[in-house]
Amino acid sequence: MPVPAELRPPASGGRDSAVLVLFGEGEAGPDVLLIQRNTGLRRHSGQPAFPGGSIDPDDDGPVDCALREAEEETGAVRDGIHVLGTMPQCYISRTGFRVTPVLAWWHTPTDVHAADTGEVASVARVPVAELADPANRVRTRLSNGLTGPAFRVRNMLVWGFTAGILDRLLVLGGWERPWLDGGSEVIDVFQVLARDSGGTP
């Protein structure tokens, strides 16, 4: 999957991290595991995301990091997860993270919850059908003026890096559906963040 120019890592610098893009078979068909981060965090406050975080010295690379973080944040047991592979590394300039998405299939799902209450507010298995539904699709405008895909699902506004990965996987997986004829609502995501935090992000 080609990395868009705005997400390509620089030659040096940044903090290595990994996220787990975990698909499984749920009651409503294929779904993906997302978390909602707590408000008040120094990075990604209140933002929906894939489970994940910085690669620790004890981690055996990005796959081990992604599985460890998913277990710590959601309680997902790694023995029930089959790793399919890693996607190209991306760079999030706003936070300086070099992120390796780890794609996996949840062959033996376990109950999940906000296991790390200091970091995670809630956990959701979001059906792919809800992500693909044009009624749940919007666009967000960032501070640099660029717009990107976003999703309104399970009382969350999924945007930014996470939404970009989901958008591409919908296309690659053959799940994408045409956008509504009337276009899509464009949301200024930083106005939303300021409103939800009671100040300026």
C-alpha positions as CSV (number, residue, x, y, z in Angstrom):
1,M,0.0,0.0,0.0
2,P,1.7,3.3,-1.1
3,V,2.3,5.8,1.7
4,P,0.9,9.3,0.9
5,A,3.5,12.0,0.7
6,E,2.3,13.7,3.9
7,L,2.8,10.4,5.8
8,R,6.2,9.4,4.5
9,P,8.8,9.2,7.3
10,P,11.8,11.6,7.2
11,A,15.3,10.2,6.7
12,S,15.9,10.4,10.4
13,G,14.2,11.3,13.7
14,G,10.9,10.4,15.2
15,R,9.9,7.8,17.8
16,D,9.3,4.2,16.6
17,S,5.9,2.9,17.5
18,A,3.4,0.3,16.3
19,V,-0.4,-0.2,16.2
20,L,-2.5,-3.3,15.8
21,V,-5.1,-3.3,13.0
22,L,-7.1,-6.2,14.3
23,F,-9.9,-7.7,12.2
24,G,-12.2,-10.4,13.5
25,E,-15.6,-12.0,12.8
26,G,-18.3,-10.4,15.1
27,E,-22.1,-10.7,15.4
28,A,-22.5,-8.2,12.6
29,G,-19.9,-9.6,10.3
30,P,-16.2,-8.6,10.0
31,D,-15.1,-5.9,12.4
32,V,-12.1,-4.0,13.6
33,L,-10.9,-3.2,17.1
34,L,-10.7,0.5,18.1
35,I,-10.1,2.3,21.3
36,Q,-11.1,5.8,22.4
37,R,-8.2,7.5,24.2
38,N,-8.9,9.4,27.4
39,T,-9.2,13.2,27.3
40,G,-6.4,15.1,29.0
41,L,-3.5,13.0,27.6
42,R,-0.4,14.8,26.3
43,R,-0.8,13.1,22.8
44,H,-3.9,12.0,20.9
45,S,-6.2,13.2,23.7
46,G,-9.7,11.9,23.3
47,Q,-9.0,10.4,19.8
48,P,-10.2,7.1,18.5
49,A,-7.3,4.9,17.5
50,F,-6.0,1.4,16.9
51,P,-4.4,-0.1,20.1
52,G,-0.7,0.6,20.1
53,G,2.2,2.8,21.4
54,S,5.9,3.3,21.5
55,I,8.3,0.4,20.9
56,D,10.0,-0.4,24.2
57,P,13.5,-1.7,24.5
58,D,12.1,-5.1,25.6
59,D,9.9,-5.4,22.6
60,D,11.0,-7.7,19.8
61,G,10.1,-5.2,17.1
62,P,6.8,-3.7,16.0
63,V,4.8,-6.9,16.0
64,D,5.6,-7.7,19.6
65,C,4.9,-4.1,20.5
66,A,1.5,-4.0,18.8
67,L,0.4,-7.3,20.5
68,R,1.7,-6.1,23.9
69,E,0.0,-2.8,23.7
70,A,-3.3,-4.3,22.5
71,E,-3.3,-6.7,25.5
72,E,-2.4,-3.9,27.9
73,E,-5.0,-1.5,26.6
74,T,-7.9,-3.8,25.8
75,G,-7.2,-7.2,27.3
76,A,-7.1,-8.9,23.9
77,V,-5.1,-12.2,24.3
78,R,-2.3,-12.5,21.8
79,D,-2.6,-16.3,21.6
80,G,-5.9,-15.7,19.7
81,I,-4.4,-13.4,17.2
82,H,-2.7,-14.3,13.9
83,V,-0.4,-11.7,12.5
84,L,-0.7,-11.3,8.7
85,G,2.1,-8.9,8.3
86,T,3.2,-5.3,8.6
87,M,2.2,-2.3,6.5
88,P,4.7,0.4,5.4
89,Q,5.8,2.7,8.2
90,C,4.1,6.1,8.4
91,Y,5.1,9.3,10.1
92,I,2.7,11.5,12.1
93,S,4.4,14.9,12.0
94,R,2.2,16.5,14.7
95,T,3.5,14.0,17.4
96,G,6.7,12.8,15.8
97,F,5.8,9.1,15.8
98,R,7.0,6.7,13.1
99,V,4.2,4.2,13.1
100,T,4.2,0.6,11.8
101,P,0.7,-0.7,11.4
102,V,0.5,-4.5,12.1
103,L,-2.3,-6.2,10.3
104,A,-3.8,-9.2,12.1
105,W,-6.8,-11.6,12.1
106,W,-8.6,-12.4,15.4
107,H,-9.2,-16.1,15.0
108,T,-10.2,-16.6,18.7
109,P,-11.7,-13.4,20.0
110,T,-11.8,-12.7,23.7
111,D,-13.8,-10.1,25.7
112,V,-12.2,-6.7,25.5
113,H,-12.5,-3.6,27.7
114,A,-10.7,-0.5,28.7
115,A,-7.9,-2.4,30.5
116,D,-5.6,0.6,30.9
117,T,-8.0,3.1,32.4
118,G,-5.3,5.8,32.5
119,E,-5.0,5.8,28.7
120,V,-8.2,4.3,27.4
121,A,-11.7,5.5,27.9
122,S,-13.5,2.8,25.9
123,V,-13.1,-0.1,23.5
124,A,-15.3,-1.0,20.5
125,R,-15.4,-3.7,17.9
126,V,-16.6,-1.7,14.9
127,P,-18.3,-3.6,12.1
128,V,-16.8,-3.0,8.7
129,A,-20.3,-2.6,7.3
130,E,-20.7,0.5,9.5
131,L,-17.4,2.0,8.3
132,A,-18.4,1.3,4.7
133,D,-21.9,2.8,5.1
134,P,-21.9,6.2,3.2
135,A,-24.2,7.6,5.8
136,N,-21.3,7.3,8.4
137,R,-18.7,8.9,6.2
138,V,-17.5,12.5,6.5
139,R,-14.4,14.5,5.9
140,T,-12.3,16.4,8.3
141,R,-10.3,19.6,7.7
142,L,-6.9,19.8,9.5
143,S,-5.0,22.9,10.6
144,N,-2.9,22.7,7.4
145,G,-6.0,23.0,5.3
146,L,-5.9,19.4,4.0
147,T,-9.0,17.3,4.2
148,G,-9.2,13.6,5.0
149,P,-11.6,10.8,5.4
150,A,-13.4,10.2,8.7
151,F,-16.1,8.0,10.1
152,R,-18.9,8.6,12.6
153,V,-19.4,5.2,14.3
154,R,-20.2,4.0,17.8
155,N,-20.4,7.5,19.2
156,M,-16.9,8.3,17.9
157,L,-15.5,10.6,15.2
158,V,-12.6,8.5,13.8
159,W,-10.2,10.8,11.9
160,G,-6.6,11.4,11.1
161,F,-4.1,8.5,10.7
162,T,-6.6,5.9,11.9
163,A,-9.3,6.9,9.5
164,G,-6.7,7.1,6.6
165,I,-5.7,3.5,7.2
166,L,-9.3,2.3,7.5
167,D,-10.2,4.2,4.3
168,R,-7.4,2.4,2.3
169,L,-8.3,-1.0,3.8
170,L,-11.9,-0.5,2.7
171,V,-10.7,0.0,-0.8
172,L,-8.2,-2.8,-0.8
173,G,-10.7,-5.2,0.8
174,G,-13.4,-4.5,-1.7
175,W,-15.7,-3.1,1.0
176,E,-15.8,0.5,-0.2
177,R,-19.2,1.9,-1.2
178,P,-19.9,5.0,-3.3
179,W,-20.2,8.2,-1.3
180,L,-23.6,9.9,-1.1
181,D,-24.6,11.9,-4.1
182,G,-24.8,15.1,-2.0
183,G,-21.2,14.9,-1.1
184,S,-20.0,14.7,2.5
185,E,-20.0,17.0,5.5
186,V,-16.6,18.6,6.2
187,I,-15.7,19.0,9.8
188,D,-13.0,21.2,11.2
189,V,-11.5,18.7,13.6
190,F,-9.6,21.2,15.7
191,Q,-12.8,23.1,16.4
192,V,-14.2,19.8,17.6
193,L,-11.2,19.1,19.8
194,A,-11.3,22.6,21.3
195,R,-15.0,22.2,22.0
196,D,-14.6,18.8,23.7
197,S,-11.6,20.0,25.8
198,G,-13.1,23.3,26.8
199,G,-10.3,25.3,25.3
200,T,-7.9,25.5,22.4
201,P,-6.1,22.3,21.3
